[in-house]
Amino acid sequence: MNAMKKKVEAQKWKVGDVFTIEFAPEEYAYGRILLDIYNQRKKGLIDGHSYIDLGFTTIILVELYKPSSSDQPFDINKEEILVSSLFTDSANIELNNWKIVDNVKVVPEKIDFPEFLSLNGAFEGKFIKGEIAHVIEITHEEVEKMHFYSKSIAPNLISKFILHALGRFEELQDVPPAKMHLIDMKHQDLRFSEHRERILSLLPDEFKKPYFELSKEKGFDLSRFYE
């Protein structure tokens, strides 16, 4: 008898796949894969200078939905979005920790992207959203104080993100206060921050347009990832 444990086969996935996340004992929320950055890089549609290439081979863009009954099938017309998009790693999908249960075609026109800041030279900052960046007049000190640099969320933190977003703080007692900012979207993405109005005031009015429309005007047609 072979005493060796059978190797778990990696779960295959593709854009549009819907998966379940057990964010608390026997409680589940749905997520959906919106963009496979690695494969688009392999196709040459994303290069190393792109703002959505975060430097990791397995980064994906996903959306998260509010919890629903585990015995109800996924219905995109009924599910309520909790976080419209965030970058994370596909490891939990490949390791079968997040189970794929459905696939719903992604509509590029509806995709939004997280919003970040970075430094730009000695006296400016840079607003980043998806493939778009725009230089703004802001001090380095203010950029560093806000601390919204481009990042992906570790897969093992997603369940805690969900609990925090749902306001179930009593279930986060194992998170040290000094680490709480790592699971609070208002510290990870400008879209959730009180600083957003300040940053938007420094941007041209065109940045009020939906992401798909604005990015297409700037030469980044999101549809090319879904052909």
N, C-alpha and C positions, 0 to 999 in steps of 0.2 A: 504494500500500500504506500502510495506516495504521500509523504507527510508534508510536502511543500504546499503552501497555500496557492490557490489558483489566482493568477494575476487578473485584476479587474480591468476589463477592456475600457479604454477611454470612450466617453460618450461623444458621438459625432454631433455637430451642430452647424447651423447656418443662419444667415440673417432672417429675421422674422420669427425665429423660434421663441416660443413662450415657455418659461420655466417657473418652477415653484421654489420658494425660499422658506425654509422653516425658521422663522425669526424668533419664535418662542416655542416651548414644548407643545407640539401638536397644533400649532398655529402657523398658517401659511399665507404668503403674499405672492402675487405673480410678478414676473419681470419679463421684458421682451428685448431681444437683441436688435438694435437699430442700425449698427454699422460695424463691420469687421475691418478694422484698420490694418491688421497684418496682411490680409489677402489683397487689399487695395494697394498696399505698398508693393507687394510682389508683382502686381499687374503694372506697376509704374504710375499709377494714378495719384499716389501720395509719395512725396519724396522727403528726404531728411530735413528739408527746410520748412515743411508744413507745420502749422501750429497744432494740428491734430495728431501729429506723429510724436508721441510722448517718449519715444526712445525704448519702448518695450515691445517685444514681438507678439504678445498675446493680448494687447489692449483692445477692448470693445466698448462701444457706446450702448448703453441700455436705458430703458425706462422702467420705473417701478410703479406698481399699483397698490392702492389701499387693500388691506386684507379682505378676503371674502370667504364664504363657506367652502371648505375643501371638497365638499361633495357636489359643488356646482361647476359645470364646465366653463372654461374661459369664454367670455363674450366681450369683445373689444368695445361694443356699443353700450355696454352696461358698466364696465369696470371704471373706477374713478382713479385718475392718476395721482400718485403721491409725489413722485419726482419725475419730471418730464425727460430728464437725461442726465447721465453721469458716466464718467469713464471708470472702468474697472478692468480686472483681469478675467480671462475666460477659464481660469484654473478650476473653479468650483463646478463649472459645467462639465468640463472634461473628466473630473474626478467623480462625477455622478452625485455630487453633493446637492446640486440644483438639478432637479429632474425636468427634462423637456416633456411638455404635455400637449403642445399644439404649435401651429405656425400660422402667423397672420402677416400677409404682405405689408411691407413698410411703404408708406406714402412719403416720399422725400419732402413734399411741400409742407408737411406737418411737423417735420423735425426741428427741434430747437437745440441749442448747444449751451453747455455751461459757460460762464463768463469769468475771465481771469484778468489779472494785471501783471505786468512785468516791468522791469527797469529798462530805460532806453537812453543810453548815453549818460551824461553827467547831470542833466537838468530836466529830463522828461520821463514820462511813463508811457506804457503801451497797453491799450485795452485789447483783449483777445477774446474772440468768440468764434468757435469753429475754425474755419480757414481764414477768417478776416482778422486784421489787426489795424489799429489806428493810434497814432502817436498823440498823446494829450499833455497839456501843460500841468504837471503835478510834481511835487518834490519827491525825491527819493525817500525822505523820511516818512511821508504820508503813504507811499506805496508799501514800504516795509511794515508800517504800523498796521495797515489793512491786511497784508499778508494773504493775497489771493493769487498766488503763483499757480501756473498750470500743474495739475496733478490728477492722478487716478486714485480711486478709493480701493483699498485692499479688500479682496473678497470676504475675508473673515470679519470685516467691520460692517458689512452691508446689513446684517440682521440688527445690529445696534443702531445703525442709521434709521432703520424702519421704526424701531421702538422710540427713538428720540423724536422723529418726525410725527409720530402718533401721540406724543406727549406722555408716554408711559415711563416717566423718569424713575419711578420707584423700582423698575426692573433693570436699572442701570447702575445698581449699587457697586458692582464689581469694576466700574470704570473710575479710575482716580480722577479727582477734580481737575488736576493739571492736564489730563488727557481728554477731557470732555469736548474740547473744541474740535477734536478729530472726528467726532460723530455728529456734529451740529452743522447742518447745511449752510447756515448763515455765516459760518467761518470758512467754508470751502468753496462757495460759489456766489458771485456777486448778485445773482438773481434773487437770492434770499436775504441779502444784507441791507442794513439801514444805510450803508454807504452808496448804494446803487444810484440814488437820485443825484448825489454829488458827482459821480462819474458820468452819468448820462448828460449832465449839464455841460460837460467838457467836450462832448461828442457832437458832430454835425447832426442836424435833424433827420438825415437819411437813416440813422441808426434806430429810429423808431419803427422802421419797416420790419415786417416778418423776416426771419433769417433767410429763408429760401430766396425771397425776392431780392434782398440786399446782396447776398453772396453771388447770385447770378449776374447782377449788374456789375460786380467787381471781377467777373471772370471765373467764378468758382461755381459751376453748375453741379449741384448736389445729385442731380439725376444720373450723372455719369457713373455713380457707384452702384446703380441698380439696374443697369441695362443687361 
